[in-house]
Amino acid sequence: MPGVLRNTVKRVAQKVLGQGNVRDFVRTRRLWLDRKIYRRPIEVAELRQRLIDLGATRGRTVWVQSSWNEFFNVPMKPSEVIDLLRDLIGTEGTLAMPAFPIDQDASKVFMVDRAPVYTGLLCEVFRRLPGVQRSIHLSSSVCAVGPNADFLIRDHHHTNMTWGRESPFCRLMDVDARMIGLGATFNFMTPLHAVECLLYDEVPFFHQVFEGTVRYRWKRASGETGEHEYLRRGGDIRPHRLRRYFGPDICTDAKLSNLKMMAADAKPFIEHAVALGRKGITMYIEPVPRKELFVPAKGPAI
């Protein structure tokens, strides 16, 4: 759908529904309906076994993206779900989650160890736990705890590519991480954005995804301060357009009562997304992915 037509349809929908944010309205109504339809409680033992089946096992590095709104049939607090995950992977495992700040005003100092996140209640509770480390990034910081935590987060503010080689997202590949979605499945998997960073110098289209830079100041609770600059992502995405290209050999889907789940190993997941990007198969609808903007690969990106 062309951009002008899409914007027109959006404005009409906003007027008809009386809602400024149509997506949030639809999501809220769907959640209301799900609560009416799905009433079966999810037993803790049942959730535990399903997490094991999805790959949350001892010694693994596990990346979790979640939506706490979808946990209405789970008789657990966010802290108890985190405890369950940490118990499954053990002290030799590493747990990581997105910690994208609510306030991303570059004119303010980003308080790394205090800024709350918008990536869900589970992530915010995790961020506050003793021993959890957070990467320095105004738009896409990551929290982690465990033996691989420092490796994952330490260089995020040393690169201008938010999801590039030195970011926590690409480093998930280096530590053989298992990605698990709990209520937030394929469409919310942030590592999909590694594509535009890894192919930035190879495929002209991905240059157009970025619009200028963001420069901000940051401060740790310890008093350490600094500045960081990164490329600002623009465009409009529809991740669901990619889902049909990821077969069960890469992505596993599961469901308990209403709670949808997915799991994938980070390395094949990201490598496959990059391979699709080289072919012009992308989640972006803006900028328009015209064929002439995709060129033959010059060399391996990863």
Steps between C-alpha positions, in 0.01 A plus 500: 500500500651837399596733782240768417217246487620333820501834685152578370366165621667560836339842541157362407539216752601747770194710430258207489637339816556828680850384589831671427695173510312235304754225567479547877120504479492173304753342735294600805179363351670174403634461853151561641360230271781256586420536869144394422602203284809363672423421862709190566768574762856407410662286767849603610632149434347514152669833423828371637497195272405705197790741563734201519357368174561841339866495601527670840748243628797496733798699381320670207498869428132584462359815345140566607249743349162508664163666546376477858147580384490149354580333835147537638462122531837451670472503884844656547651840567757641253775436755391135526515452123851647501597270787368206299705595195814547707445169678471321165822643354690482830784720620705400196230636268435859396163672479454809280204723416436825313502813718396776261458826697161667519660844482723527193547877505856552377514846662488336843767290669420130466519357851610150405432326829172675582303564180185283488421294192201473267572142394265346754456443871714185498791701355458784750496263798806325356683831452465580870641171629839500676786399271318577175714705259367742240656608173539869424260589220229765497256316273582129524687412817516141622509350851677176584621292792734201497845402369440643151332822615808723481593374154150565373459856625844659542553649151151617409600866540821450301319445171269723296305195382226428753459134396842449335793266556605648835145529632341257749262388222770367266706369790212267579634299206849483651373341821262254333201671659149365494234763430163447668187707455233488771184674388718703265594271215659535154372853427675633811840334458739796502796298360323525162643852488851358475433472126510873426824536694681197361403588143543877535827508300393229258145570387404857401142461624609479862673838480157651446368341818707741710436872535782698659640438847410536865755632748437493873675504838482216749579444867543192715395474864873479578546852363663388174390719209542515124347573162381271224379549145309250289316484169128574528273242340205623298252326276198284570509126562266201485693207656213259436587518128813297577346230718410264212868485399603354837418132510486270805869422453570858612195611703292293738152615599310385809196596704363442851142614542516856359876542541675486163869416497782464253862395511798512267877476517638849445768410247290320235214745561710809429699335219177403325358851539819640345480255210143612437610863513755439227219369280286807559267323742461743788257605772519860379216658305650850533737576341354304212723196436550549126694226323772732371600582859606140563831401348691168487689421816863617503598271779372331813346737753523260790 
